[in-house]
Amino acid sequence: MHKYIQTAAAVFTAIVITTPTLAQDTNAHKAALVAGYKAAFTCSGTFNAGKTIESISNLELNLIYPNYRETLKGLPAAIINEQEKWVSVKYSITMPPRISAWRENLGCSQLPMGASVDDIAMLPKLKLASKNRTLKDKNWPIGDQLTKNKTPARLQAVLDKAFDHQTYGEGTETSAVLVTSASNMIGEAYRDGYSPFVSQRTWSVAKSIAVSIIGVAVKEDLLDVKAPAPIPEWQSKGDPRAKITLENLLHMSSGLYSGKLGSRTDQLYAGGARVTDRSTEAPLDAMPGKRWRYANNDTLLSVRALRASIGDDRKYLAYPFEKLIHKIGMNTTFLETDWEGNFILSSQVWTTARDLGRLGVLYLQDGSWQGEQILPKGWATYVSTPAPNQPPLQNSAGNPSWGYGAQFWLLGERFDLPKDGYLAAGHRGQYIFVIPSKDLVIVRRGYDESGADGFNITAFTRDVLKALSN
């Protein structure tokens, strides 16, 4: 087990800003963000996944956002409190360290900049009786017992190539691959030091988990995708954002301003900000439903709408677990929140390849699990139907781009893949590919370099399908 891990204060003095120029103030804030990033990933890696500091440094904290790397090198080692389950990272001689603290089910949450260890007590907590701990004795996908069917040799060869750092992308770092039907695990493989029960962050695959939770709420008549999203912060008289529908958010067509990159919400992911501060503040710069633009905030706002509709904080925190996550045996999954208790379901979920496989199986079965209809009938069709507004046909490199449904990506025939397939995709190479016509779910987890081309999921999927043909 880890003990308190510390280094001399001199290590971080190189990044401390002492003179009041604008550039230096910007660097000081960047140091706070990067310290928050390090605290968050060290906390989640330690207490969600049970990883060593060496593993976290080599994987979670390696090859990260390019503009964070130099600053990260200047930070001291994290202090890890094993008993109280929190992590702190010092970055300044005038400000408290950045702190991330763990709670059961909810994983790690960053405290805001300027908060102290004493403020951990304010974090919401959640204890549940819903987690079924008897699943180890049941067969996949209900449990973790696998049939004795051997992985086909041709498929095993493809799975092995996923780890060679070359076949599906130069320098790619695969941690897990999994191929399953609705009833049978066909094949899975893990990098050294990993197992079916070691978790990592999903990044934007979480968006597809978010739309699944929204689906449960739609089935229970808590939400209506065609109705304006009930965002409390938009209810002032004359606010045009009150007309944004939940469906606009799910289709990435809110029309809200999202900066240069809608995929970078650093103040939330690394800065300890609240969803209610950052995601609700943007003005419109296009009319709702008239433009597609990928934005983390659209997902976060759909989940904010769920919290408002439930109207009870404890019920809101328990809702995803009791209604979906634990019902389908995703027992190694942590849904992380900001310090106010808002789920950050655009990115901050920690889970395993098997738990993502279970989610894929749920979609293969049109939302049914052990005879219970968890998602609305037809929800799988809803999320995989092309949204009215689509991404550009080509990306910045001139290559064909993916299409978009509702918090899932669409690849189809443009990539020589089954037309009915749809994909959950996340930063650094996280994927769930659901292909109903083949009764198949393909999962890939990785630590690919941020900003690089990454793992070629389309080529991998084609090779998996070829290996399983005939």
Secondary structure, 3 states (H helix, E strand, C coil): CCCCCCCCHHHHHHHCCCCCCHHHHHHHHHHHHHHHHHHHHHHHHHHCCCCCHHHHHHCCCCCCCHHHHHHHHCCCCCEEECCCCEEEECCCCCCCCEEEEEECCCEEEECCCCCCHHHHHHCCCCCCCCCCCCHHHCECCCCCECCCCCCCHHHHHHHHHCCCCCCCCCCCCEEEEEEECCCCEEEEEECCCCCCCCCEECHHHHHHHHHHHHHHHHHCCCCCCCCECCCHHHCCCCCHHHHCEHHHHHCCCCCECCCCCCCCCHHHHCCCCCHHHHCCCCCECCCCCCCCCCCHHHHHHHHHHHHHHHCCHHHHHHHHHHHHHCCCCCCCCEECECCCCCECCCCCEEECHHHHHHHHHHHHCCCEECCEECCCCCHHHHHCCCCCCCCCCECCCCCECCEECCCCEECHHHHCCCCCCEEEEECCCEEEEEEHHHCEEEEEEECCCCCCCCCCHHHHHHHHHHHHCC
